Amino acid sequence: MDELITHLVSPFLSHPDQCEHNIIESKAAVLVEIKLHEEDKESFTDENKFSVQHILSLSTGNKKPVLNVVDEFTEAEEEEESSDSESSSSSSEEEAVETEQAEETNAEESENNEEE
C-alpha cells in the first residue's frame, strides 16, 4: 500500500521527495494521511485527490478509503512510536470510526430485515 500511494501521488507533486504518508486501517475504512511540501499543498487539487482516492477504493476492497492532506499526522502514529503520549482523536480519525460504525449498523439492520 505504501508504494501504491507514493506511485499515485508523486506525479502531481513538485517535491515528491518531501511527501510523507500515514495509513490507519480499521474494519471498514482505510485512512490515508498525506503531508506535503507547502507548494504541493496548493497544487494538489481536489480533482487530484479524487483521482487518487478513486484508485485507492479499487485496491482496498470493501474498506472505504479516506484521503486527507494534513499538517501533522494523527495521534495514532505517535502512540505506536511512544506509549507515553496521550490519546486525542482528530477529525480524520473520527470520520473513519464513524464510517465503520455506520457500516456495522447498516449490516445489522440488513440482517434483521432478512430474518423478518
PyMOL commands that set and color helices and strands:
alter all, ss='L'
color gray80, all
select helices_A, chain A and resi 2-12+16-18+38-43+46-59+75-81+91-115
alter helices_A, ss='H'
color red, helices_A
select strands_A, chain A and resi 20-25+29-35+64-69
alter strands_A, ss='S'
color yellow, strands_A
deselect
rebuild
show_as cartoon
